Amino acid sequence: MWSIDFVNQKAVDEFLGIPKNIRSRLTHIFELLKIQGNQLGEPHTKSLQDGFFEIRAKSSEGIARSIYCYQKGKQILILISVVKKKDKLPKSIMQIAKYRLKEFENGNN
C-alpha cells in the first residue's frame, strides 16, 4: 500500500479550495493510487515530465489536476492542486511543483 502526503500546508489548502464534487473525485483517485501506486494510469493519472505526474479529475463543476511525484518508501507526494481553465496545464503550475519538491528535498517545507 502506498501513502499519500501533501508537500506542505499550502498544497493542502489548494486541495481543500477545489469545488466539492471535483475534490470528491480527486479523493477517490487518491484511494485508487494508494492501492495501485505507479501501476495506475490513464484516464486517472498521466506522466508529465521529469518524474512528475498528474491526477486527472472531472465533474460537473469543472476539471482539476493534482501534480505529484513518487518518493522512496512507496510515498506519493502531492505538490499542487488546481482547477484547470484551459486544455493545457500552465507552465507556472509545473514551476511551482518543481520548486515545492526542491524545498521538500532540502528540508524547507
Biopython code that builds the backbone (N, CA, C, O; Angstrom):
import numpy as np
from Bio.PDB.StructureBuilder import StructureBuilder

atoms = [
    (1, "MET", "N", (0.850, -1.184, 0.000)),
    (1, "MET", "CA", (0.000, 0.000, 0.000)),
    (1, "MET", "C", (0.893, 1.243, 0.000)),
    (1, "MET", "O", (1.887, 1.316, 0.723)),
    (2, "TRP", "N", (0.520, 2.197, -0.812)),
    (2, "TRP", "CA", (1.243, 3.461, -0.922)),
    (2, "TRP", "C", (0.640, 4.471, 0.058)),
    (2, "TRP", "O", (-0.537, 4.385, 0.408)),
    (3, "SER", "N", (1.461, 5.423, 0.495)),
    (3, "SER", "CA", (0.936, 6.523, 1.314)),
    (3, "SER", "C", (0.904, 7.785, 0.456)),
    (3, "SER", "O", (1.730, 7.969, -0.438)),
    (4, "ILE", "N", (-0.057, 8.640, 0.743)),
    (4, "ILE", "CA", (-0.174, 9.912, 0.027)),
    (4, "ILE", "C", (-0.054, 11.034, 1.043)),
    (4, "ILE", "O", (-0.779, 11.072, 2.037)),
    (5, "ASP", "N", (0.875, 11.948, 0.781)),
    (5, "ASP", "CA", (1.104, 13.089, 1.656)),
    (5, "ASP", "C", (1.142, 14.359, 0.823)),
    (5, "ASP", "O", (1.511, 14.339, -0.351)),
    (6, "PHE", "N", (0.758, 15.456, 1.443)),
    (6, "PHE", "CA", (0.874, 16.763, 0.804)),
    (6, "PHE", "C", (2.225, 17.355, 1.183)),
    (6, "PHE", "O", (2.687, 17.195, 2.313)),
    (7, "VAL", "N", (2.854, 18.036, 0.235)),
    (7, "VAL", "CA", (4.196, 18.564, 0.433)),
    (7, "VAL", "C", (4.238, 19.627, 1.533)),
    (7, "VAL", "O", (5.231, 19.729, 2.253)),
    (8, "ASN", "N", (3.173, 20.417, 1.667)),
    (8, "ASN", "CA", (3.120, 21.459, 2.694)),
    (8, "ASN", "C", (1.667, 21.894, 2.902)),
    (8, "ASN", "O", (0.757, 21.409, 2.229)),
    (9, "GLN", "N", (1.473, 22.807, 3.835)),
    (9, "GLN", "CA", (0.115, 23.267, 4.147)),
    (9, "GLN", "C", (-0.525, 23.998, 2.968)),
    (9, "GLN", "O", (-1.737, 23.914, 2.768)),
    (10, "LYS", "N", (0.274, 24.702, 2.200)),
    (10, "LYS", "CA", (-0.250, 25.412, 1.021)),
    (10, "LYS", "C", (-0.894, 24.413, 0.053)),
    (10, "LYS", "O", (-1.960, 24.682, -0.502)),
    (11, "ALA", "N", (-0.247, 23.265, -0.145)),
    (11, "ALA", "CA", (-0.794, 22.231, -1.031)),
    (11, "ALA", "C", (-2.109, 21.682, -0.480)),
    (11, "ALA", "O", (-3.032, 21.394, -1.242)),
    (12, "VAL", "N", (-2.193, 21.537, 0.841)),
    (12, "VAL", "CA", (-3.444, 21.091, 1.472)),
    (12, "VAL", "C", (-4.539, 22.126, 1.228)),
    (12, "VAL", "O", (-5.654, 21.781, 0.838)),
    (13, "ASP", "N", (-4.214, 23.396, 1.461)),
    (13, "ASP", "CA", (-5.194, 24.471, 1.288)),
    (13, "ASP", "C", (-5.697, 24.554, -0.153)),
    (13, "ASP", "O", (-6.884, 24.779, -0.388)),
    (14, "GLU", "N", (-4.797, 24.374, -1.112)),
    (14, "GLU", "CA", (-5.202, 24.386, -2.529)),
    (14, "GLU", "C", (-6.186, 23.259, -2.809)),
    (14, "GLU", "O", (-7.199, 23.454, -3.482)),
    (15, "PHE", "N", (-5.874, 22.077, -2.283)),
    (15, "PHE", "CA", (-6.751, 20.929, -2.480)),
    (15, "PHE", "C", (-8.129, 21.193, -1.868)),
    (15, "PHE", "O", (-9.152, 20.919, -2.494)),
    (16, "LEU", "N", (-8.150, 21.724, -0.651)),
    (16, "LEU", "CA", (-9.420, 21.998, 0.026)),
    (16, "LEU", "C", (-10.209, 23.112, -0.649)),
    (16, "LEU", "O", (-11.420, 23.212, -0.454)),
    (17, "GLY", "N", (-9.542, 23.949, -1.439)),
    (17, "GLY", "CA", (-10.200, 25.030, -2.161)),
    (17, "GLY", "C", (-10.858, 24.599, -3.459)),
    (17, "GLY", "O", (-11.563, 25.386, -4.091)),
    (18, "ILE", "N", (-10.636, 23.371, -3.858)),
    (18, "ILE", "CA", (-11.249, 22.848, -5.085)),
    (18, "ILE", "C", (-12.724, 22.556, -4.803)),
    (18, "ILE", "O", (-13.047, 22.042, -3.732)),
    (19, "PRO", "N", (-13.621, 22.869, -5.731)),
    (19, "PRO", "CA", (-15.052, 22.603, -5.522)),
    (19, "PRO", "C", (-15.312, 21.158, -5.079)),
    (19, "PRO", "O", (-14.626, 20.224, -5.494)),
    (20, "LYS", "N", (-16.314, 21.013, -4.234)),
    (20, "LYS", "CA", (-16.593, 19.753, -3.543)),
    (20, "LYS", "C", (-16.682, 18.526, -4.452)),
    (20, "LYS", "O", (-16.060, 17.504, -4.163)),
    (21, "ASN", "N", (-17.440, 18.609, -5.539)),
    (21, "ASN", "CA", (-17.616, 17.433, -6.402)),
    (21, "ASN", "C", (-16.315, 17.007, -7.077)),
    (21, "ASN", "O", (-16.043, 15.814, -7.210)),
    (22, "ILE", "N", (-15.523, 17.969, -7.498)),
    (22, "ILE", "CA", (-14.236, 17.622, -8.124)),
    (22, "ILE", "C", (-13.291, 17.071, -7.058)),
    (22, "ILE", "O", (-12.573, 16.100, -7.297)),
    (23, "ARG", "N", (-13.297, 17.694, -5.886)),
    (23, "ARG", "CA", (-12.437, 17.236, -4.791)),
    (23, "ARG", "C", (-12.790, 15.803, -4.396)),
    (23, "ARG", "O", (-11.907, 15.002, -4.088)),
    (24, "SER", "N", (-14.074, 15.487, -4.406)),
    (24, "SER", "CA", (-14.524, 14.128, -4.102)),
    (24, "SER", "C", (-13.967, 13.139, -5.126)),
    (24, "SER", "O", (-13.541, 12.039, -4.774)),
    (25, "ARG", "N", (-13.975, 13.541, -6.379)),
    (25, "ARG", "CA", (-13.430, 12.691, -7.449)),
    (25, "ARG", "C", (-11.920, 12.515, -7.272)),
    (25, "ARG", "O", (-11.400, 11.410, -7.428)),
    (26, "LEU", "N", (-11.218, 13.605, -6.947)),
    (26, "LEU", "CA", (-9.774, 13.505, -6.691)),
    (26, "LEU", "C", (-9.500, 12.554, -5.530)),
    (26, "LEU", "O", (-8.587, 11.731, -5.596)),
    (27, "THR", "N", (-10.293, 12.671, -4.472)),
    (27, "THR", "CA", (-10.118, 11.807, -3.304)),
    (27, "THR", "C", (-10.303, 10.343, -3.682)),
    (27, "THR", "O", (-9.563, 9.479, -3.211)),
    (28, "HIS", "N", (-11.279, 10.067, -4.522)),
    (28, "HIS", "CA", (-11.492, 8.691, -4.998)),
    (28, "HIS", "C", (-10.256, 8.188, -5.754)),
    (28, "HIS", "O", (-9.838, 7.045, -5.577)),
    (29, "ILE", "N", (-9.687, 9.035, -6.584)),
    (29, "ILE", "CA", (-8.495, 8.637, -7.341)),
    (29, "ILE", "C", (-7.303, 8.472, -6.402)),
    (29, "ILE", "O", (-6.468, 7.594, -6.620)),
    (30, "PHE", "N", (-7.211, 9.303, -5.358)),
    (30, "PHE", "CA", (-6.157, 9.116, -4.347)),
    (30, "PHE", "C", (-6.241, 7.708, -3.766)),
    (30, "PHE", "O", (-5.220, 7.045, -3.586)),
    (31, "GLU", "N", (-7.458, 7.254, -3.475)),
    (31, "GLU", "CA", (-7.642, 5.913, -2.907)),
    (31, "GLU", "C", (-7.187, 4.833, -3.888)),
    (31, "GLU", "O", (-6.553, 3.858, -3.484)),
    (32, "LEU", "N", (-7.501, 4.998, -5.156)),
    (32, "LEU", "CA", (-7.021, 4.052, -6.171)),
    (32, "LEU", "C", (-5.499, 4.065, -6.236)),
    (32, "LEU", "O", (-4.867, 3.017, -6.376)),
    (33, "LEU", "N", (-4.922, 5.244, -6.135)),
    (33, "LEU", "CA", (-3.472, 5.411, -6.206)),
    (33, "LEU", "C", (-2.789, 4.749, -5.014)),
    (33, "LEU", "O", (-1.702, 4.190, -5.159)),
    (34, "LYS", "N", (-3.409, 4.806, -3.843)),
    (34, "LYS", "CA", (-2.845, 4.147, -2.656)),
    (34, "LYS", "C", (-2.712, 2.648, -2.881)),
    (34, "LYS", "O", (-1.757, 2.025, -2.418)),
    (35, "ILE", "N", (-3.664, 2.081, -3.586)),
    (35, "ILE", "CA", (-3.674, 0.637, -3.829)),
    (35, "ILE", "C", (-2.783, 0.265, -5.008)),
    (35, "ILE", "O", (-1.982, -0.665, -4.908)),
    (36, "GLN", "N", (-2.912, 0.976, -6.119)),
    (36, "GLN", "CA", (-2.225, 0.592, -7.349)),
    (36, "GLN", "C", (-0.890, 1.294, -7.564)),
    (36, "GLN", "O", (-0.062, 0.830, -8.347)),
    (37, "GLY", "N", (-0.678, 2.413, -6.870)),
    (37, "GLY", "CA", (0.592, 3.130, -6.986)),
    (37, "GLY", "C", (0.945, 3.461, -8.420)),
    (37, "GLY", "O", (0.116, 3.958, -9.182)),
    (38, "ASN", "N", (2.189, 3.178, -8.776)),
    (38, "ASN", "CA", (2.667, 3.547, -10.110)),
    (38, "ASN", "C", (2.095, 2.670, -11.227)),
    (38, "ASN", "O", (2.460, 2.840, -12.390)),
    (39, "GLN", "N", (1.216, 1.749, -10.890)),
    (39, "GLN", "CA", (0.550, 0.935, -11.911)),
    (39, "GLN", "C", (-0.747, 1.580, -12.410)),
    (39, "GLN", "O", (-1.296, 1.173, -13.434)),
    (40, "LEU", "N", (-1.227, 2.582, -11.683)),
    (40, "LEU", "CA", (-2.447, 3.279, -12.098)),
    (40, "LEU", "C", (-2.108, 4.226, -13.244)),
    (40, "LEU", "O", (-1.162, 5.008, -13.148)),
    (41, "GLY", "N", (-2.852, 4.159, -14.292)),
    (41, "GLY", "CA", (-2.559, 5.002, -15.459)),
    (41, "GLY", "C", (-3.784, 5.761, -15.916)),
    (41, "GLY", "O", (-4.701, 6.031, -15.141)),
    (42, "GLU", "N", (-3.778, 6.100, -17.202)),
    (42, "GLU", "CA", (-4.892, 6.850, -17.779)),
    (42, "GLU", "C", (-6.166, 6.015, -17.714)),
    (42, "GLU", "O", (-6.101, 4.795, -17.861)),
    (43, "PRO", "N", (-7.282, 6.619, -17.504)),
    (43, "PRO", "CA", (-7.561, 8.053, -17.555)),
    (43, "PRO", "C", (-7.340, 8.775, -16.223)),
    (43, "PRO", "O", (-7.534, 9.989, -16.150)),
    (44, "HIS", "N", (-6.937, 8.054, -15.165)),
    (44, "HIS", "CA", (-6.831, 8.668, -13.837)),
    (44, "HIS", "C", (-5.551, 9.473, -13.635)),
    (44, "HIS", "O", (-5.573, 10.556, -13.050)),
    (45, "THR", "N", (-4.447, 8.938, -14.119)),
    (45, "THR", "CA", (-3.159, 9.616, -13.947)),
    (45, "THR", "C", (-2.425, 9.663, -15.278)),
    (45, "THR", "O", (-2.689, 8.875, -16.187)),
    (46, "LYS", "N", (-1.503, 10.601, -15.366)),
    (46, "LYS", "CA", (-0.731, 10.743, -16.597)),
    (46, "LYS", "C", (0.674, 11.212, -16.244)),
    (46, "LYS", "O", (0.855, 12.079, -15.389)),
    (47, "SER", "N", (1.657, 10.634, -16.904)),
    (47, "SER", "CA", (3.039, 11.074, -16.746)),
    (47, "SER", "C", (3.214, 12.409, -17.451)),
    (47, "SER", "O", (2.746, 12.589, -18.575)),
    (48, "LEU", "N", (3.887, 13.343, -16.793)),
    (48, "LEU", "CA", (4.112, 14.656, -17.387)),
    (48, "LEU", "C", (5.539, 14.769, -17.905)),
    (48, "LEU", "O", (5.795, 14.547, -19.089)),
    (49, "GLN", "N", (6.459, 15.111, -17.022)),
    (49, "GLN", "CA", (7.859, 15.296, -17.410)),
    (49, "GLN", "C", (8.724, 15.195, -16.171)),
    (49, "GLN", "O", (8.260, 15.472, -15.064)),
    (50, "ASP", "N", (9.956, 14.808, -16.340)),
    (50, "ASP", "CA", (10.948, 14.835, -15.264)),
    (50, "ASP", "C", (10.482, 14.167, -13.975)),
    (50, "ASP", "O", (10.807, 14.645, -12.888)),
    (51, "GLY", "N", (9.730, 13.075, -14.071)),
    (51, "GLY", "CA", (9.291, 12.363, -12.879)),
    (51, "GLY", "C", (8.047, 12.931, -12.213)),
    (51, "GLY", "O", (7.704, 12.538, -11.097)),
    (52, "PHE", "N", (7.372, 13.847, -12.883)),
    (52, "PHE", "CA", (6.133, 14.419, -12.357)),
    (52, "PHE", "C", (4.940, 13.762, -13.051)),
    (52, "PHE", "O", (5.014, 13.362, -14.213)),
    (53, "PHE", "N", (3.838, 13.664, -12.301)),
    (53, "PHE", "CA", (2.620, 13.043, -12.800)),
    (53, "PHE", "C", (1.440, 13.919, -12.417)),
    (53, "PHE", "O", (1.546, 14.775, -11.539)),
    (54, "GLU", "N", (0.307, 13.695, -13.089)),
    (54, "GLU", "CA", (-0.900, 14.420, -12.714)),
    (54, "GLU", "C", (-2.038, 13.452, -12.479)),
    (54, "GLU", "O", (-2.184, 12.447, -13.175)),
    (55, "ILE", "N", (-2.839, 13.778, -11.483)),
    (55, "ILE", "CA", (-4.098, 13.094, -11.243)),
    (55, "ILE", "C", (-5.148, 13.937, -11.947)),
    (55, "ILE", "O", (-5.178, 15.159, -11.803)),
    (56, "ARG", "N", (-6.003, 13.279, -12.703)),
    (56, "ARG", "CA", (-6.964, 13.986, -13.544)),
    (56, "ARG", "C", (-8.377, 13.688, -13.059)),
    (56, "ARG", "O", (-8.790, 12.531, -12.994)),
    (57, "ALA", "N", (-9.112, 14.745, -12.719)),
    (57, "ALA", "CA", (-10.487, 14.573, -12.241)),
    (57, "ALA", "C", (-11.410, 15.558, -12.943)),
    (57, "ALA", "O", (-11.051, 16.705, -13.210)),
    (58, "LYS", "N", (-12.603, 15.070, -13.231)),
    (58, "LYS", "CA", (-13.595, 15.898, -13.923)),
    (58, "LYS", "C", (-14.950, 15.681, -13.253)),
    (58, "LYS", "O", (-15.295, 14.566, -12.861)),
    (59, "SER", "N", (-15.702, 16.758, -13.133)),
    (59, "SER", "CA", (-17.086, 16.670, -12.656)),
    (59, "SER", "C", (-17.879, 17.791, -13.321)),
    (59, "SER", "O", (-17.360, 18.520, -14.166)),
    (60, "SER", "N", (-19.127, 17.916, -12.932)),
    (60, "SER", "CA", (-19.955, 18.985, -13.498)),
    (60, "SER", "C", (-19.433, 20.366, -13.106)),
    (60, "SER", "O", (-19.781, 21.362, -13.740)),
    (61, "GLU", "N", (-18.603, 20.432, -12.065)),
    (61, "GLU", "CA", (-18.045, 21.706, -11.602)),
    (61, "GLU", "C", (-16.782, 22.113, -12.354)),
    (61, "GLU", "O", (-16.294, 23.231, -12.192)),
    (62, "GLY", "N", (-16.256, 21.214, -13.171)),
    (62, "GLY", "CA", (-15.053, 21.539, -13.925)),
    (62, "GLY", "C", (-14.031, 20.416, -13.922)),
    (62, "GLY", "O", (-14.353, 19.255, -13.672)),
    (63, "ILE", "N", (-12.794, 20.790, -14.206)),
    (63, "ILE", "CA", (-11.683, 19.843, -14.308)),
    (63, "ILE", "C", (-10.592, 20.281, -13.343)),
    (63, "ILE", "O", (-10.261, 21.464, -13.260)),
    (64, "ALA", "N", (-10.036, 19.319, -12.614)),
    (64, "ALA", "CA", (-8.945, 19.632, -11.688)),
    (64, "ALA", "C", (-7.780, 18.680, -11.917)),
    (64, "ALA", "O", (-7.939, 17.567, -12.419)),
    (65, "ARG", "N", (-6.622, 19.154, -11.535)),
    (65, "ARG", "CA", (-5.404, 18.349, -11.611)),
    (65, "ARG", "C", (-4.649, 18.485, -10.296)),
    (65, "ARG", "O", (-4.586, 19.566, -9.711)),
    (66, "SER", "N", (-4.081, 17.381, -9.843)),
    (66, "SER", "CA", (-3.126, 17.399, -8.741)),
    (66, "SER", "C", (-1.814, 16.881, -9.304)),
    (66, "SER", "O", (-1.758, 15.788, -9.867)),
    (67, "ILE", "N", (-0.764, 17.668, -9.151)),
    (67, "ILE", "CA", (0.561, 17.278, -9.623)),
    (67, "ILE", "C", (1.270, 16.583, -8.470)),
    (67, "ILE", "O", (1.260, 17.069, -7.339)),
    (68, "TYR", "N", (1.882, 15.446, -8.763)),
    (68, "TYR", "CA", (2.543, 14.681, -7.714)),
    (68, "TYR", "C", (3.799, 14.012, -8.245)),
    (68, "TYR", "O", (4.073, 14.012, -9.445)),
    (69, "CYS", "N", (4.560, 13.438, -7.307)),
    (69, "CYS", "CA", (5.730, 12.644, -7.666)),
    (69, "CYS", "C", (5.816, 11.475, -6.691)),
    (69, "CYS", "O", (5.186, 11.477, -5.634)),
    (70, "TYR", "N", (6.600, 10.493, -7.066)),
    (70, "TYR", "CA", (6.832, 9.337, -6.210)),
    (70, "TYR", "C", (8.105, 9.555, -5.410)),
    (70, "TYR", "O", (9.084, 10.108, -5.911)),
    (71, "GLN", "N", (8.076, 9.111, -4.152)),
    (71, "GLN", "CA", (9.232, 9.189, -3.274)),
    (71, "GLN", "C", (9.584, 7.779, -2.808)),
    (71, "GLN", "O", (8.810, 6.840, -3.000)),
    (72, "LYS", "N", (10.748, 7.641, -2.199)),
    (72, "LYS", "CA", (11.163, 6.340, -1.667)),
    (72, "LYS", "C", (10.172, 5.876, -0.614)),
    (72, "LYS", "O", (9.504, 6.679, 0.037)),
    (73, "GLY", "N", (10.093, 4.563, -0.463)),
    (73, "GLY", "CA", (9.227, 4.004, 0.565)),
    (73, "GLY", "C", (7.755, 4.039, 0.218)),
    (73, "GLY", "O", (6.908, 4.149, 1.103)),
    (74, "LYS", "N", (7.444, 3.947, -1.065)),
    (74, "LYS", "CA", (6.051, 3.936, -1.534)),
    (74, "LYS", "C", (5.269, 5.151, -1.040)),
    (74, "LYS", "O", (4.142, 5.026, -0.560)),
    (75, "GLN", "N", (5.882, 6.318, -1.164)),
    (75, "GLN", "CA", (5.225, 7.571, -0.796)),
    (75, "GLN", "C", (4.898, 8.352, -2.064)),
    (75, "GLN", "O", (5.714, 8.459, -2.979)),
    (76, "ILE", "N", (3.689, 8.891, -2.092)),
    (76, "ILE", "CA", (3.248, 9.772, -3.170)),
    (76, "ILE", "C", (3.114, 11.158, -2.563)),
    (76, "ILE", "O", (2.436, 11.338, -1.551)),
    (77, "LEU", "N", (3.759, 12.129, -3.181)),
    (77, "LEU", "CA", (3.808, 13.481, -2.642)),
    (77, "LEU", "C", (3.002, 14.424, -3.534)),
    (77, "LEU", "O", (3.378, 14.675, -4.679)),
    (78, "ILE", "N", (1.888, 14.945, -3.004)),
    (78, "ILE", "CA", (1.054, 15.897, -3.742)),
    (78, "ILE", "C", (1.703, 17.273, -3.631)),
    (78, "ILE", "O", (1.909, 17.783, -2.530)),
    (79, "LEU", "N", (2.021, 17.865, -4.775)),
    (79, "LEU", "CA", (2.752, 19.129, -4.806)),
    (79, "LEU", "C", (1.845, 20.343, -5.001)),
    (79, "LEU", "O", (2.077, 21.394, -4.402)),
    (80, "ILE", "N", (0.829, 20.206, -5.823)),
    (80, "ILE", "CA", (-0.084, 21.323, -6.091)),
    (80, "ILE", "C", (-1.373, 20.765, -6.700)),
    (80, "ILE", "O", (-1.348, 19.777, -7.434)),
    (81, "SER", "N", (-2.482, 21.403, -6.390)),
    (81, "SER", "CA", (-3.783, 21.035, -6.966)),
    (81, "SER", "C", (-4.438, 22.294, -7.506)),
    (81, "SER", "O", (-4.458, 23.331, -6.842)),
    (82, "VAL", "N", (-4.971, 22.196, -8.709)),
    (82, "VAL", "CA", (-5.574, 23.359, -9.365)),
    (82, "VAL", "C", (-6.813, 22.955, -10.157)),
    (82, "VAL", "O", (-6.949, 21.814, -10.599)),
    (83, "VAL", "N", (-7.706, 23.918, -10.323)),
    (83, "VAL", "CA", (-8.820, 23.763, -11.253)),
    (83, "VAL", "C", (-8.328, 24.295, -12.585)),
    (83, "VAL", "O", (-7.858, 25.429, -12.675)),
    (84, "LYS", "N", (-8.437, 23.473, -13.617)),
    (84, "LYS", "CA", (-7.965, 23.874, -14.948)),
    (84, "LYS", "C", (-8.983, 24.752, -15.638)),
    (84, "LYS", "O", (-10.189, 24.513, -15.575)),
    (85, "LYS", "N", (-8.471, 25.771, -16.297)),
    (85, "LYS", "CA", (-9.330, 26.672, -17.060)),
    (85, "LYS", "C", (-9.122, 26.497, -18.563)),
    (85, "LYS", "O", (-9.973, 26.885, -19.363)),
    (86, "LYS", "N", (-7.987, 25.913, -18.940)),
    (86, "LYS", "CA", (-7.669, 25.671, -20.349)),
    (86, "LYS", "C", (-7.236, 24.220, -20.509)),
    (86, "LYS", "O", (-7.013, 23.515, -19.525)),
    (87, "ASP", "N", (-7.122, 23.784, -21.759)),
    (87, "ASP", "CA", (-6.730, 22.406, -22.020)),
    (87, "ASP", "C", (-5.334, 22.085, -21.504)),
    (87, "ASP", "O", (-5.107, 21.030, -20.913)),
    (88, "LYS", "N", (-4.416, 22.993, -21.729)),
    (88, "LYS", "CA", (-3.030, 22.740, -21.367)),
    (88, "LYS", "C", (-2.735, 23.283, -19.970)),
    (88, "LYS", "O", (-3.189, 24.367, -19.605)),
    (89, "LEU", "N", (-1.972, 22.518, -19.200)),
    (89, "LEU", "CA", (-1.569, 22.949, -17.867)),
    (89, "LEU", "C", (-0.556, 24.084, -17.995)),
    (89, "LEU", "O", (0.449, 23.927, -18.688)),
    (90, "PRO", "N", (-0.797, 25.221, -17.345)),
    (90, "PRO", "CA", (0.141, 26.347, -17.460)),
    (90, "PRO", "C", (1.543, 25.990, -16.951)),
    (90, "PRO", "O", (1.687, 25.235, -15.989)),
    (91, "LYS", "N", (2.560, 26.531, -17.596)),
    (91, "LYS", "CA", (3.944, 26.278, -17.189)),
    (91, "LYS", "C", (4.186, 26.706, -15.752)),
    (91, "LYS", "O", (4.989, 26.096, -15.046)),
    (92, "SER", "N", (3.494, 27.755, -15.315)),
    (92, "SER", "CA", (3.688, 28.248, -13.945)),
    (92, "SER", "C", (3.328, 27.188, -12.907)),
    (92, "SER", "O", (3.920, 27.155, -11.828)),
    (93, "ILE", "N", (2.368, 26.325, -13.218)),
    (93, "ILE", "CA", (1.975, 25.262, -12.290)),
    (93, "ILE", "C", (3.117, 24.263, -12.134)),
    (93, "ILE", "O", (3.422, 23.830, -11.023)),
    (94, "MET", "N", (3.741, 23.902, -13.238)),
    (94, "MET", "CA", (4.884, 22.983, -13.166)),
    (94, "MET", "C", (6.060, 23.631, -12.439)),
    (94, "MET", "O", (6.780, 22.955, -11.705)),
    (95, "GLN", "N", (6.259, 24.919, -12.633)),
    (95, "GLN", "CA", (7.341, 25.620, -11.933)),
    (95, "GLN", "C", (7.112, 25.583, -10.426)),
    (95, "GLN", "O", (8.053, 25.372, -9.661)),
    (96, "ILE", "N", (5.875, 25.784, -9.998)),
    (96, "ILE", "CA", (5.549, 25.714, -8.574)),
    (96, "ILE", "C", (5.789, 24.304, -8.052)),
    (96, "ILE", "O", (6.366, 24.133, -6.978)),
    (97, "ALA", "N", (5.355, 23.293, -8.798)),
    (97, "ALA", "CA", (5.551, 21.902, -8.377)),
    (97, "ALA", "C", (7.036, 21.590, -8.214)),
    (97, "ALA", "O", (7.438, 20.978, -7.224)),
    (98, "LYS", "N", (7.844, 22.004, -9.173)),
    (98, "LYS", "CA", (9.290, 21.758, -9.095)),
    (98, "LYS", "C", (9.917, 22.477, -7.908)),
    (98, "LYS", "O", (10.762, 21.917, -7.211)),
    (99, "TYR", "N", (9.502, 23.713, -7.682)),
    (99, "TYR", "CA", (10.031, 24.494, -6.566)),
    (99, "TYR", "C", (9.674, 23.828, -5.231)),
    (99, "TYR", "O", (10.521, 23.711, -4.346)),
    (100, "ARG", "N", (8.430, 23.399, -5.096)),
    (100, "ARG", "CA", (7.996, 22.764, -3.846)),
    (100, "ARG", "C", (8.721, 21.449, -3.594)),
    (100, "ARG", "O", (9.063, 21.135, -2.454)),
    (101, "LEU", "N", (8.956, 20.682, -4.647)),
    (101, "LEU", "CA", (9.701, 19.439, -4.477)),
    (101, "LEU", "C", (11.126, 19.734, -4.024)),
    (101, "LEU", "O", (11.648, 19.065, -3.132)),
    (102, "LYS", "N", (11.747, 20.724, -4.628)),
    (102, "LYS", "CA", (13.113, 21.100, -4.249)),
    (102, "LYS", "C", (13.164, 21.546, -2.788)),
    (102, "LYS", "O", (14.068, 21.156, -2.049)),
    (103, "GLU", "N", (12.199, 22.360, -2.376)),
    (103, "GLU", "CA", (12.126, 22.799, -0.980)),
    (103, "GLU", "C", (11.956, 21.600, -0.043)),
    (103, "GLU", "O", (12.588, 21.538, 1.011)),
    (104, "PHE", "N", (11.110, 20.659, -0.428)),
    (104, "PHE", "CA", (10.879, 19.454, 0.371)),
    (104, "PHE", "C", (12.166, 18.656, 0.510)),
    (104, "PHE", "O", (12.526, 18.230, 1.607)),
    (105, "GLU", "N", (12.851, 18.458, -0.595)),
    (105, "GLU", "CA", (14.091, 17.680, -0.578)),
    (105, "GLU", "C", (15.182, 18.365, 0.239)),
    (105, "GLU", "O", (16.054, 17.698, 0.796)),
    (106, "ASN", "N", (15.137, 19.690, 0.312)),
    (106, "ASN", "CA", (16.110, 20.443, 1.103)),
    (106, "ASN", "C", (15.668, 20.613, 2.558)),
    (106, "ASN", "O", (16.371, 21.235, 3.355)),
    (107, "GLY", "N", (14.501, 20.059, 2.901)),
    (107, "GLY", "CA", (14.013, 20.138, 4.268)),
    (107, "GLY", "C", (13.417, 21.473, 4.646)),
    (107, "GLY", "O", (13.306, 21.788, 5.831)),
    (108, "ASN", "N", (13.030, 22.267, 3.655)),
    (108, "ASN", "CA", (12.495, 23.609, 3.910)),
    (108, "ASN", "C", (10.997, 23.701, 3.666)),
    (108, "ASN", "O", (10.504, 24.757, 3.269)),
    (109, "ASN", "N", (10.277, 22.637, 3.889)),
    (109, "ASN", "CA", (8.842, 22.679, 3.627)),
    (109, "ASN", "C", (8.174, 23.219, 4.841)),
    (109, "ASN", "O", (6.951, 23.351, 4.865)),
]
sb = StructureBuilder()
sb.init_structure("model")
sb.init_model(0)
sb.init_chain("A")
sb.init_seg("    ")
for serial, (resi, resn, name, xyz) in enumerate(atoms, 1):
    if name == "N":
        sb.init_residue(resn, " ", resi, " ")
    sb.init_atom(name, np.array(xyz, "f"), 0.0, 1.0, " ", f" {name:<3s}", serial, name[0])
structure = sb.get_structure()
